[in-house]
Amino acid sequence: MEAIRASGFDELLALCGGGLSCGTCHVYVKNPALSKILPEMEEEEKELLESFDNYRDSSRLSCQLMYDVMPDDLELEIPVEK
């Protein structure tokens, strides 16, 4: 989440600052094969994501994806708000 914000993507609001409470850091993982090596999704993250109209199987909260363990070929898409 912090790496995305530091890169200048204003579309990623991340209002709660990584507190796993707002979902404004919602992203899609573009390469589904990477889901096996990403940190496992906790129940709280899953419940929050499933409440969104734009939820997909590839949805994650970027605040739960720690940058120092991310693969170099990780590509994320920031969902468009409807």
Biopython code that builds the backbone (N, CA, C, O; Angstrom):
import numpy as np
from Bio.PDB.StructureBuilder import StructureBuilder

atoms = [
    (1, "MET", "N", (0.820, -1.179, 0.000)),
    (1, "MET", "CA", (0.000, 0.000, 0.000)),
    (1, "MET", "C", (0.871, 1.251, 0.000)),
    (1, "MET", "O", (0.650, 2.165, -0.795)),
    (2, "GLU", "N", (1.851, 1.293, 0.883)),
    (2, "GLU", "CA", (2.713, 2.470, 0.969)),
    (2, "GLU", "C", (3.541, 2.642, -0.300)),
    (2, "GLU", "O", (3.775, 3.769, -0.735)),
    (3, "ALA", "N", (3.985, 1.546, -0.896)),
    (3, "ALA", "CA", (4.760, 1.632, -2.138)),
    (3, "ALA", "C", (3.907, 2.192, -3.264)),
    (3, "ALA", "O", (4.394, 2.979, -4.075)),
    (4, "ILE", "N", (2.641, 1.799, -3.327)),
    (4, "ILE", "CA", (1.735, 2.313, -4.355)),
    (4, "ILE", "C", (1.500, 3.807, -4.136)),
    (4, "ILE", "O", (1.571, 4.593, -5.080)),
    (5, "ARG", "N", (1.228, 4.186, -2.924)),
    (5, "ARG", "CA", (0.992, 5.606, -2.634)),
    (5, "ARG", "C", (2.232, 6.441, -2.905)),
    (5, "ARG", "O", (2.133, 7.551, -3.428)),
    (6, "ALA", "N", (3.396, 5.916, -2.554)),
    (6, "ALA", "CA", (4.651, 6.640, -2.774)),
    (6, "ALA", "C", (4.967, 6.795, -4.260)),
    (6, "ALA", "O", (5.718, 7.687, -4.653)),
    (7, "SER", "N", (4.384, 5.916, -5.082)),
    (7, "SER", "CA", (4.598, 5.991, -6.525)),
    (7, "SER", "C", (3.719, 7.048, -7.181)),
    (7, "SER", "O", (3.850, 7.301, -8.378)),
    (8, "GLY", "N", (2.830, 7.665, -6.419)),
    (8, "GLY", "CA", (2.027, 8.751, -6.930)),
    (8, "GLY", "C", (0.669, 8.379, -7.474)),
    (8, "GLY", "O", (0.062, 9.167, -8.199)),
    (9, "PHE", "N", (0.173, 7.201, -7.146)),
    (9, "PHE", "CA", (-1.156, 6.796, -7.600)),
    (9, "PHE", "C", (-2.200, 7.340, -6.631)),
    (9, "PHE", "O", (-2.472, 6.740, -5.591)),
    (10, "ASP", "N", (-2.768, 8.463, -6.980)),
    (10, "ASP", "CA", (-3.753, 9.123, -6.119)),
    (10, "ASP", "C", (-5.064, 8.355, -6.029)),
    (10, "ASP", "O", (-5.861, 8.600, -5.123)),
    (11, "GLU", "N", (-5.299, 7.427, -6.956)),
    (11, "GLU", "CA", (-6.533, 6.648, -6.957)),
    (11, "GLU", "C", (-6.615, 5.706, -5.771)),
    (11, "GLU", "O", (-7.710, 5.288, -5.395)),
    (12, "LEU", "N", (-5.483, 5.363, -5.174)),
    (12, "LEU", "CA", (-5.457, 4.478, -4.017)),
    (12, "LEU", "C", (-5.485, 5.343, -2.755)),
    (12, "LEU", "O", (-4.456, 5.875, -2.339)),
    (13, "LEU", "N", (-6.647, 5.479, -2.159)),
    (13, "LEU", "CA", (-6.810, 6.405, -1.037)),
    (13, "LEU", "C", (-6.166, 5.912, 0.246)),
    (13, "LEU", "O", (-5.480, 6.677, 0.925)),
    (14, "ALA", "N", (-6.377, 4.634, 0.593)),
    (14, "ALA", "CA", (-5.812, 4.048, 1.811)),
    (14, "ALA", "C", (-6.082, 4.944, 3.029)),
    (14, "ALA", "O", (-5.161, 5.324, 3.752)),
    (15, "LEU", "N", (-7.326, 5.261, 3.234)),
    (15, "LEU", "CA", (-7.723, 6.219, 4.273)),
    (15, "LEU", "C", (-7.408, 5.780, 5.694)),
    (15, "LEU", "O", (-7.081, 6.619, 6.534)),
    (16, "CYS", "N", (-7.497, 4.490, 5.984)),
    (16, "CYS", "CA", (-7.272, 4.049, 7.362)),
    (16, "CYS", "C", (-5.785, 3.812, 7.654)),
    (16, "CYS", "O", (-5.425, 3.448, 8.773)),
    (17, "GLY", "N", (-4.930, 4.015, 6.658)),
    (17, "GLY", "CA", (-3.495, 3.886, 6.881)),
    (17, "GLY", "C", (-3.037, 2.475, 7.146)),
    (17, "GLY", "O", (-2.023, 2.277, 7.815)),
    (18, "GLY", "N", (-3.743, 1.499, 6.650)),
    (18, "GLY", "CA", (-3.338, 0.106, 6.823)),
    (18, "GLY", "C", (-4.011, -0.584, 7.988)),
    (18, "GLY", "O", (-3.558, -1.645, 8.417)),
    (19, "GLY", "N", (-5.070, -0.016, 8.507)),
    (19, "GLY", "CA", (-5.756, -0.568, 9.666)),
    (19, "GLY", "C", (-6.754, -1.674, 9.351)),
    (19, "GLY", "O", (-7.423, -2.175, 10.254)),
    (20, "LEU", "N", (-6.863, -2.059, 8.089)),
    (20, "LEU", "CA", (-7.776, -3.134, 7.671)),
    (20, "LEU", "C", (-9.214, -2.825, 8.071)),
    (20, "LEU", "O", (-9.951, -3.698, 8.530)),
    (21, "SER", "N", (-9.602, -1.544, 7.882)),
    (21, "SER", "CA", (-10.953, -1.181, 8.295)),
    (21, "SER", "C", (-11.764, -0.442, 7.233)),
    (21, "SER", "O", (-12.981, -0.323, 7.377)),
    (22, "CYS", "N", (-11.126, 0.058, 6.169)),
    (22, "CYS", "CA", (-11.906, 0.869, 5.228)),
    (22, "CYS", "C", (-11.982, 0.269, 3.825)),
    (22, "CYS", "O", (-12.970, 0.486, 3.124)),
    (23, "GLY", "N", (-10.991, -0.461, 3.410)),
    (23, "GLY", "CA", (-10.997, -1.070, 2.086)),
    (23, "GLY", "C", (-10.630, -0.138, 0.959)),
    (23, "GLY", "O", (-10.753, -0.520, -0.205)),
    (24, "THR", "N", (-10.184, 1.072, 1.253)),
    (24, "THR", "CA", (-9.843, 2.015, 0.191)),
    (24, "THR", "C", (-8.474, 1.751, -0.426)),
    (24, "THR", "O", (-7.997, 2.543, -1.238)),
    (25, "CYS", "N", (-7.845, 0.657, -0.051)),
    (25, "CYS", "CA", (-6.588, 0.237, -0.675)),
    (25, "CYS", "C", (-6.809, -1.041, -1.489)),
    (25, "CYS", "O", (-5.869, -1.791, -1.754)),
    (26, "HIS", "N", (-8.056, -1.275, -1.878)),
    (26, "HIS", "CA", (-8.456, -2.451, -2.653)),
    (26, "HIS", "C", (-7.726, -2.472, -3.994)),
    (26, "HIS", "O", (-7.687, -1.469, -4.707)),
    (27, "VAL", "N", (-7.148, -3.628, -4.328)),
    (27, "VAL", "CA", (-6.478, -3.832, -5.612)),
    (27, "VAL", "C", (-6.847, -5.208, -6.155)),
    (27, "VAL", "O", (-7.344, -6.068, -5.427)),
    (28, "TYR", "N", (-6.594, -5.399, -7.446)),
    (28, "TYR", "CA", (-6.715, -6.711, -8.072)),
    (28, "TYR", "C", (-5.311, -7.205, -8.392)),
    (28, "TYR", "O", (-4.495, -6.450, -8.921)),
    (29, "VAL", "N", (-5.021, -8.464, -8.077)),
    (29, "VAL", "CA", (-3.757, -9.088, -8.452)),
    (29, "VAL", "C", (-3.936, -9.583, -9.881)),
    (29, "VAL", "O", (-4.780, -10.439, -10.145)),
    (30, "LYS", "N", (-3.144, -9.045, -10.798)),
    (30, "LYS", "CA", (-3.344, -9.329, -12.218)),
    (30, "LYS", "C", (-2.827, -10.705, -12.639)),
    (30, "LYS", "O", (-3.294, -11.249, -13.640)),
    (31, "ASN", "N", (-1.886, -11.275, -11.910)),
    (31, "ASN", "CA", (-1.350, -12.589, -12.242)),
    (31, "ASN", "C", (-1.834, -13.597, -11.202)),
    (31, "ASN", "O", (-1.260, -13.677, -10.116)),
    (32, "PRO", "N", (-2.884, -14.373, -11.512)),
    (32, "PRO", "CA", (-3.460, -15.287, -10.525)),
    (32, "PRO", "C", (-2.476, -16.350, -10.017)),
    (32, "PRO", "O", (-2.654, -16.875, -8.918)),
    (33, "ALA", "N", (-1.455, -16.667, -10.796)),
    (33, "ALA", "CA", (-0.471, -17.660, -10.357)),
    (33, "ALA", "C", (0.296, -17.179, -9.125)),
    (33, "ALA", "O", (0.813, -17.992, -8.359)),
    (34, "LEU", "N", (0.368, -15.891, -8.937)),
    (34, "LEU", "CA", (1.095, -15.345, -7.785)),
    (34, "LEU", "C", (0.337, -15.515, -6.477)),
    (34, "LEU", "O", (0.922, -15.382, -5.402)),
    (35, "SER", "N", (-0.945, -15.805, -6.553)),
    (35, "SER", "CA", (-1.729, -15.931, -5.323)),
    (35, "SER", "C", (-1.187, -17.026, -4.413)),
    (35, "SER", "O", (-1.415, -16.994, -3.204)),
    (36, "LYS", "N", (-0.479, -17.981, -4.975)),
    (36, "LYS", "CA", (0.098, -19.068, -4.170)),
    (36, "LYS", "C", (1.263, -18.599, -3.314)),
    (36, "LYS", "O", (1.554, -19.205, -2.283)),
    (37, "ILE", "N", (1.936, -17.527, -3.727)),
    (37, "ILE", "CA", (3.102, -17.082, -2.963)),
    (37, "ILE", "C", (2.854, -15.789, -2.179)),
    (37, "ILE", "O", (3.703, -15.361, -1.396)),
    (38, "LEU", "N", (1.694, -15.175, -2.391)),
    (38, "LEU", "CA", (1.345, -13.989, -1.606)),
    (38, "LEU", "C", (0.917, -14.409, -0.200)),
    (38, "LEU", "O", (0.498, -15.549, 0.004)),
    (39, "PRO", "N", (1.019, -13.505, 0.764)),
    (39, "PRO", "CA", (0.536, -13.832, 2.106)),
    (39, "PRO", "C", (-0.927, -14.271, 2.048)),
    (39, "PRO", "O", (-1.726, -13.691, 1.313)),
    (40, "GLU", "N", (-1.265, -15.278, 2.812)),
    (40, "GLU", "CA", (-2.632, -15.792, 2.825)),
    (40, "GLU", "C", (-3.601, -14.737, 3.338)),
    (40, "GLU", "O", (-3.293, -13.987, 4.265)),
    (41, "MET", "N", (-4.776, -14.691, 2.722)),
    (41, "MET", "CA", (-5.784, -13.720, 3.118)),
    (41, "MET", "C", (-6.426, -14.150, 4.439)),
    (41, "MET", "O", (-6.887, -15.283, 4.579)),
    (42, "GLU", "N", (-6.448, -13.242, 5.387)),
    (42, "GLU", "CA", (-7.104, -13.501, 6.665)),
    (42, "GLU", "C", (-8.618, -13.320, 6.505)),
    (42, "GLU", "O", (-9.068, -12.669, 5.562)),
    (43, "GLU", "N", (-9.382, -13.877, 7.398)),
    (43, "GLU", "CA", (-10.843, -13.830, 7.328)),
    (43, "GLU", "C", (-11.380, -12.393, 7.336)),
    (43, "GLU", "O", (-12.323, -12.081, 6.609)),
    (44, "GLU", "N", (-10.790, -11.532, 8.144)),
    (44, "GLU", "CA", (-11.245, -10.136, 8.231)),
    (44, "GLU", "C", (-11.096, -9.416, 6.890)),
    (44, "GLU", "O", (-11.984, -8.670, 6.477)),
    (45, "GLU", "N", (-9.971, -9.643, 6.215)),
    (45, "GLU", "CA", (-9.759, -9.054, 4.886)),
    (45, "GLU", "C", (-10.783, -9.590, 3.892)),
    (45, "GLU", "O", (-11.369, -8.827, 3.123)),
    (46, "LYS", "N", (-10.995, -10.900, 3.910)),
    (46, "LYS", "CA", (-11.935, -11.528, 2.986)),
    (46, "LYS", "C", (-13.354, -10.997, 3.187)),
    (46, "LYS", "O", (-14.039, -10.682, 2.214)),
    (47, "GLU", "N", (-13.791, -10.896, 4.417)),
    (47, "GLU", "CA", (-15.133, -10.388, 4.709)),
    (47, "GLU", "C", (-15.312, -8.962, 4.209)),
    (47, "GLU", "O", (-16.347, -8.636, 3.628)),
    (48, "LEU", "N", (-14.321, -8.115, 4.426)),
    (48, "LEU", "CA", (-14.400, -6.737, 3.972)),
    (48, "LEU", "C", (-14.464, -6.678, 2.445)),
    (48, "LEU", "O", (-15.295, -5.963, 1.886)),
    (49, "LEU", "N", (-13.600, -7.416, 1.782)),
    (49, "LEU", "CA", (-13.570, -7.415, 0.321)),
    (49, "LEU", "C", (-14.866, -7.950, -0.284)),
    (49, "LEU", "O", (-15.366, -7.401, -1.266)),
    (50, "GLU", "N", (-15.400, -8.998, 0.287)),
    (50, "GLU", "CA", (-16.624, -9.595, -0.258)),
    (50, "GLU", "C", (-17.828, -8.672, -0.130)),
    (50, "GLU", "O", (-18.847, -8.903, -0.781)),
    (51, "SER", "N", (-17.736, -7.641, 0.684)),
    (51, "SER", "CA", (-18.840, -6.688, 0.823)),
    (51, "SER", "C", (-18.846, -5.638, -0.296)),
    (51, "SER", "O", (-19.799, -4.866, -0.401)),
    (52, "PHE", "N", (-17.820, -5.594, -1.118)),
    (52, "PHE", "CA", (-17.719, -4.612, -2.200)),
    (52, "PHE", "C", (-18.422, -5.101, -3.455)),
    (52, "PHE", "O", (-18.369, -6.288, -3.777)),
    (53, "ASP", "N", (-19.078, -4.196, -4.162)),
    (53, "ASP", "CA", (-19.717, -4.529, -5.434)),
    (53, "ASP", "C", (-18.699, -4.933, -6.492)),
    (53, "ASP", "O", (-19.011, -5.729, -7.378)),
    (54, "ASN", "N", (-17.494, -4.396, -6.412)),
    (54, "ASN", "CA", (-16.468, -4.688, -7.412)),
    (54, "ASN", "C", (-15.481, -5.776, -6.960)),
    (54, "ASN", "O", (-14.355, -5.843, -7.452)),
    (55, "TYR", "N", (-15.912, -6.613, -6.032)),
    (55, "TYR", "CA", (-15.086, -7.733, -5.565)),
    (55, "TYR", "C", (-14.864, -8.741, -6.687)),
    (55, "TYR", "O", (-15.778, -9.045, -7.453)),
    (56, "ARG", "N", (-13.642, -9.252, -6.774)),
    (56, "ARG", "CA", (-13.272, -10.341, -7.683)),
    (56, "ARG", "C", (-12.465, -11.366, -6.883)),
    (56, "ARG", "O", (-12.018, -11.090, -5.769)),
    (57, "ASP", "N", (-12.289, -12.532, -7.460)),
    (57, "ASP", "CA", (-11.451, -13.546, -6.818)),
    (57, "ASP", "C", (-10.014, -13.054, -6.644)),
    (57, "ASP", "O", (-9.298, -13.521, -5.758)),
    (58, "SER", "N", (-9.599, -12.121, -7.483)),
    (58, "SER", "CA", (-8.233, -11.592, -7.426)),
    (58, "SER", "C", (-8.109, -10.369, -6.518)),
    (58, "SER", "O", (-7.048, -9.747, -6.462)),
    (59, "SER", "N", (-9.173, -10.022, -5.814)),
    (59, "SER", "CA", (-9.154, -8.847, -4.929)),
    (59, "SER", "C", (-8.264, -9.081, -3.717)),
    (59, "SER", "O", (-8.226, -10.171, -3.146)),
    (60, "ARG", "N", (-7.553, -8.028, -3.345)),
    (60, "ARG", "CA", (-6.777, -8.003, -2.100)),
    (60, "ARG", "C", (-6.762, -6.582, -1.578)),
    (60, "ARG", "O", (-7.028, -5.633, -2.315)),
    (61, "LEU", "N", (-6.449, -6.444, -0.304)),
    (61, "LEU", "CA", (-6.182, -5.133, 0.270)),
    (61, "LEU", "C", (-4.675, -4.938, 0.236)),
    (61, "LEU", "O", (-3.927, -5.733, 0.806)),
    (62, "SER", "N", (-4.236, -3.892, -0.425)),
    (62, "SER", "CA", (-2.793, -3.710, -0.576)),
    (62, "SER", "C", (-2.091, -3.486, 0.759)),
    (62, "SER", "O", (-0.883, -3.700, 0.862)),
    (63, "CYS", "N", (-2.826, -3.059, 1.780)),
    (63, "CYS", "CA", (-2.217, -2.883, 3.101)),
    (63, "CYS", "C", (-1.819, -4.221, 3.722)),
    (63, "CYS", "O", (-1.049, -4.257, 4.681)),
    (64, "GLN", "N", (-2.339, -5.310, 3.179)),
    (64, "GLN", "CA", (-2.023, -6.637, 3.702)),
    (64, "GLN", "C", (-0.943, -7.344, 2.892)),
    (64, "GLN", "O", (-0.570, -8.475, 3.205)),
    (65, "LEU", "N", (-0.440, -6.685, 1.856)),
    (65, "LEU", "CA", (0.616, -7.243, 1.013)),
    (65, "LEU", "C", (1.917, -6.514, 1.327)),
    (65, "LEU", "O", (2.125, -5.385, 0.883)),
    (66, "MET", "N", (2.779, -7.156, 2.084)),
    (66, "MET", "CA", (4.010, -6.520, 2.515)),
    (66, "MET", "C", (5.014, -6.450, 1.364)),
    (66, "MET", "O", (5.340, -7.467, 0.753)),
    (67, "TYR", "N", (5.490, -5.266, 1.082)),
    (67, "TYR", "CA", (6.354, -4.986, -0.064)),
    (67, "TYR", "C", (7.644, -5.789, -0.065)),
    (67, "TYR", "O", (8.079, -6.218, -1.134)),
    (68, "ASP", "N", (8.266, -6.009, 1.062)),
    (68, "ASP", "CA", (9.560, -6.693, 1.090)),
    (68, "ASP", "C", (9.470, -8.173, 0.736)),
    (68, "ASP", "O", (10.506, -8.811, 0.551)),
    (69, "VAL", "N", (8.287, -8.734, 0.638)),
    (69, "VAL", "CA", (8.149, -10.138, 0.266)),
    (69, "VAL", "C", (7.411, -10.318, -1.065)),
    (69, "VAL", "O", (7.030, -11.436, -1.411)),
    (70, "MET", "N", (7.211, -9.245, -1.802)),
    (70, "MET", "CA", (6.476, -9.319, -3.058)),
    (70, "MET", "C", (7.398, -9.733, -4.198)),
    (70, "MET", "O", (8.548, -9.299, -4.257)),
    (71, "PRO", "N", (6.902, -10.565, -5.094)),
    (71, "PRO", "CA", (7.692, -10.948, -6.267)),
    (71, "PRO", "C", (7.862, -9.758, -7.212)),
    (71, "PRO", "O", (7.012, -8.870, -7.265)),
    (72, "ASP", "N", (8.962, -9.750, -7.950)),
    (72, "ASP", "CA", (9.242, -8.646, -8.865)),
    (72, "ASP", "C", (8.200, -8.519, -9.970)),
    (72, "ASP", "O", (7.979, -7.424, -10.487)),
    (73, "ASP", "N", (7.559, -9.626, -10.338)),
    (73, "ASP", "CA", (6.600, -9.585, -11.443)),
    (73, "ASP", "C", (5.159, -9.364, -10.980)),
    (73, "ASP", "O", (4.221, -9.619, -11.734)),
    (74, "LEU", "N", (4.983, -8.898, -9.762)),
    (74, "LEU", "CA", (3.646, -8.621, -9.244)),
    (74, "LEU", "C", (3.065, -7.396, -9.952)),
    (74, "LEU", "O", (3.680, -6.330, -9.974)),
    (75, "GLU", "N", (1.878, -7.565, -10.528)),
    (75, "GLU", "CA", (1.159, -6.457, -11.150)),
    (75, "GLU", "C", (-0.193, -6.327, -10.468)),
    (75, "GLU", "O", (-0.913, -7.308, -10.283)),
    (76, "LEU", "N", (-0.519, -5.104, -10.102)),
    (76, "LEU", "CA", (-1.782, -4.816, -9.433)),
    (76, "LEU", "C", (-2.588, -3.835, -10.263)),
    (76, "LEU", "O", (-2.039, -2.988, -10.968)),
    (77, "GLU", "N", (-3.908, -3.968, -10.162)),
    (77, "GLU", "CA", (-4.815, -3.022, -10.816)),
    (77, "GLU", "C", (-5.657, -2.371, -9.735)),
    (77, "GLU", "O", (-6.181, -3.051, -8.853)),
    (78, "ILE", "N", (-5.787, -1.058, -9.803)),
    (78, "ILE", "CA", (-6.611, -0.338, -8.862)),
    (78, "ILE", "C", (-8.035, -0.300, -9.420)),
    (78, "ILE", "O", (-8.250, 0.233, -10.509)),
    (79, "PRO", "N", (-9.007, -0.852, -8.696)),
    (79, "PRO", "CA", (-10.385, -0.867, -9.193)),
    (79, "PRO", "C", (-10.936, 0.533, -9.443)),
    (79, "PRO", "O", (-10.631, 1.473, -8.708)),
    (80, "VAL", "N", (-11.733, 0.657, -10.464)),
    (80, "VAL", "CA", (-12.411, 1.907, -10.767)),
    (80, "VAL", "C", (-13.662, 1.993, -9.902)),
    (80, "VAL", "O", (-14.465, 1.061, -9.869)),
    (81, "GLU", "N", (-13.821, 3.097, -9.213)),
    (81, "GLU", "CA", (-15.021, 3.293, -8.394)),
    (81, "GLU", "C", (-16.214, 3.541, -9.294)),
    (81, "GLU", "O", (-16.119, 4.265, -10.285)),
    (82, "LYS", "N", (-17.342, 2.931, -8.940)),
    (82, "LYS", "CA", (-18.559, 3.093, -9.735)),
    (82, "LYS", "C", (-19.433, 4.168, -9.165)),
    (82, "LYS", "O", (-20.504, 4.444, -9.705)),
]
sb = StructureBuilder()
sb.init_structure("model")
sb.init_model(0)
sb.init_chain("A")
sb.init_seg("    ")
for serial, (resi, resn, name, xyz) in enumerate(atoms, 1):
    if name == "N":
        sb.init_residue(resn, " ", resi, " ")
    sb.init_atom(name, np.array(xyz, "f"), 0.0, 1.0, " ", f" {name:<3s}", serial, name[0])
structure = sb.get_structure()
